[in-house]
């Protein structure tokens, strides 16, 4: 499987959750804001280079705002490639190029075979020697709109529950694209998708307290 220039995902699925690509980004200006949203693939199925994972995330990755979008509880951002057709369609409707690539929504880990309603905060994800713990869904901000190229991108992510999720690093190590993701369930009270819905309700009440 690979990301192609037309924004598609090609190749057959294994029936298991697996890591397709690892991407990192440096802090740079995104319009008038500092951001590390723009990512570049450093390990893919075609070129499975070794990447070091440490408590703050992937070696070579940076966080622009550790107090808001970063920190150890948000050391790694994971997003499913099953959402690519949705994002390609949104961009096409607005006359934007449909092509997507690894890291296109700012994720560090592009994965397949696991979605927001199937993973829960507290679940442990084993990727070879690396162990992550799911912490919370991503809540996008203005920077995501800039990155995707249209003003409603954050709204679309929230309303469609295509948020991906953050993870803390419980055990670091060396990681390569292609490894299987083994899910070790935690308490499983509310899924990532459910937590996102609850967060949206809270945000709505804050905007409209009456």
C-alpha positions in Angstrom: 0.0 0.0 0.0 1.2 3.5 -0.7 0.0 7.1 -0.9 -0.2 8.2 -4.5 -0.3 11.5 -6.3 -4.1 11.3 -6.8 -4.9 11.0 -3.1 -5.8 7.4 -3.3 -4.7 4.5 -1.2 -3.6 1.5 -3.3 -2.9 -2.1 -2.3 -4.6 -4.9 -0.5 -5.4 -4.9 3.2 -4.1 -7.5 5.6 -7.1 -7.8 7.8 -5.0 -6.5 10.7 -4.3 -3.1 12.0 -0.9 -2.0 10.9 1.4 1.0 10.6 1.8 2.3 7.1 4.0 5.3 7.5 5.9 7.4 10.0 6.1 11.2 9.5 7.8 14.1 11.3 7.8 17.8 11.0 9.7 20.9 12.1 8.2 24.0 13.5 7.8 26.6 10.8 5.4 29.5 10.0 2.0 28.4 8.7 0.6 31.7 7.5 1.0 33.9 10.6 1.3 31.0 13.2 4.1 28.7 14.3 3.2 25.1 13.5 4.7 21.7 12.9 1.5 20.5 11.1 3.3 19.9 7.9 4.9 16.5 8.0 7.2 14.5 5.8 7.3 10.7 5.6 10.5 9.2 7.1 9.5 5.6 7.0 7.1 3.9 4.6 6.2 0.4 3.4 8.4 1.0 0.3 11.3 2.4 2.4 10.9 1.1 6.0 13.6 3.1 7.7 14.2 2.8 11.4 12.8 5.7 13.5 13.5 6.2 17.2 10.5 6.8 19.4 11.1 8.5 22.7 8.8 9.9 25.5 8.2 13.1 23.5 7.4 11.4 20.2 9.3 10.6 17.1 13.0 11.6 16.7 13.1 14.6 14.4 9.5 15.7 15.1 8.8 19.0 16.9 5.8 20.5 18.7 5.0 24.2 18.3 2.8 24.5 21.4 3.5 21.9 24.0 0.9 23.4 26.4 -2.0 23.1 23.9 -1.3 20.5 21.2 1.7 18.7 22.6 3.3 17.4 25.7 3.8 13.8 26.7 0.1 12.9 26.6 0.1 14.0 23.0 3.5 12.8 22.0 2.2 10.8 19.0 -0.7 11.6 16.7 -2.2 8.6 14.9 -4.7 8.8 12.0 -6.4 6.2 9.8 -5.8 6.3 6.0 -9.4 5.1 5.6 -10.3 8.7 5.9 -8.3 9.8 2.8 -11.3 9.5 0.4 -13.3 11.8 2.6 -10.6 14.5 2.7 -9.9 14.1 -1.0 -13.6 14.6 -1.7 -13.8 17.7 0.5 -10.9 19.3 -1.3 -12.2 18.4 -4.7 -15.5 20.1 -4.0 -13.6 23.3 -3.3 -11.5 23.1 -6.4 -8.4 22.1 -4.5 -6.0 19.3 -5.5 -7.2 15.9 -4.3 -3.8 14.4 -3.9 -2.8 13.5 -0.4 0.4 12.1 1.1 1.6 10.6 4.3 1.2 13.1 7.2 -1.5 15.0 5.3 -3.6 15.7 8.4 -0.5 16.3 10.5 -0.2 12.7 11.8 3.0 11.1 12.9 1.6 7.6 12.3 -0.6 6.7 9.3 -2.4 3.5 10.1 -5.0 1.2 8.6 -7.5 -1.3 10.1 -8.3 0.7 13.2 -10.8 3.5 13.6 -12.0 6.0 16.2 -15.0 3.9 17.3 -12.8 0.9 17.9 -10.1 2.4 20.1 -10.5 3.8 23.6 -8.5 6.2 25.8 -6.5 3.9 28.0 -6.0 1.2 25.4 -2.4 0.2 24.8 -1.1 -0.2 21.3 1.9 -2.5 20.8 4.0 -1.8 17.7 6.9 -4.1 17.8 9.0 -3.0 20.8 7.2 0.3 21.1 4.2 0.6 23.4 1.8 3.5 23.2 -1.3 4.5 25.3 -4.3 6.1 23.6 -5.1 9.4 25.5 -7.7 11.5 23.6 -9.1 12.5 20.3 -7.6 15.3 18.4 -9.4 18.7 18.5 -8.4 20.6 15.4 -7.8 24.4 15.4 -7.3 27.1 12.8 -4.0 25.7 11.7 -5.7 22.6 10.4 -7.9 24.8 8.2 -4.7 26.4 6.8 -3.1 23.0 6.3 -6.1 21.5 4.4 -6.7 24.7 2.4 -10.2 25.6 3.3 -12.0 27.2 6.2 -14.4 24.4 7.2 -11.8 21.7 7.6 -11.8 21.7 11.4 -15.6 21.6 11.4 -15.6 18.7 9.0 -13.1 16.7 11.1 -15.2 17.2 14.2 -18.7 16.5 12.7 -17.5 13.4 10.8 -15.6 12.0 13.8 -12.5 11.6 11.6 -10.2 13.0 14.3 -7.6 10.4 14.8 -6.2 10.2 18.3 -3.2 11.1 20.5 -1.0 8.7 22.3 1.5 8.8 25.1 4.7 6.7 24.8 4.9 4.1 27.5 7.9 2.3 26.0 10.1 3.8 23.3 12.3 2.0 20.9 13.0 1.6 17.2 10.0 1.5 14.9 9.6 0.9 11.2 6.6 1.2 8.8 4.8 -2.1 8.2 4.5 -3.4 11.8 1.3 -4.9 13.0 -0.6 -2.9 15.7 -1.7 -5.1 18.6 -4.5 -3.5 20.8 -4.5 -4.3 24.5 -7.9 -3.0 25.8 -8.0 -0.7 28.8 -11.1 0.0 30.9 -13.0 0.9 27.7 -15.5 3.4 29.1 -15.9 5.7 26.1 -14.3 5.3 22.7 -12.3 8.0 20.9 -15.3 8.7 18.8 -17.5 8.9 21.9 -15.0 11.2 23.7 -15.0 13.5 20.6 -18.8 13.7 20.7 -18.7 14.6 24.4 -16.0 17.2 23.8 -18.1 18.8 21.1 -21.0 19.0 23.5 -18.9 20.8 26.0 -17.5 23.2 23.5 -21.1 24.0 22.3 -22.3 24.7 25.8 -19.3 27.0 26.3 -20.2 28.9 23.2 -23.9 29.0 24.0 -24.3 28.9 27.9 -27.9 30.0 27.8 
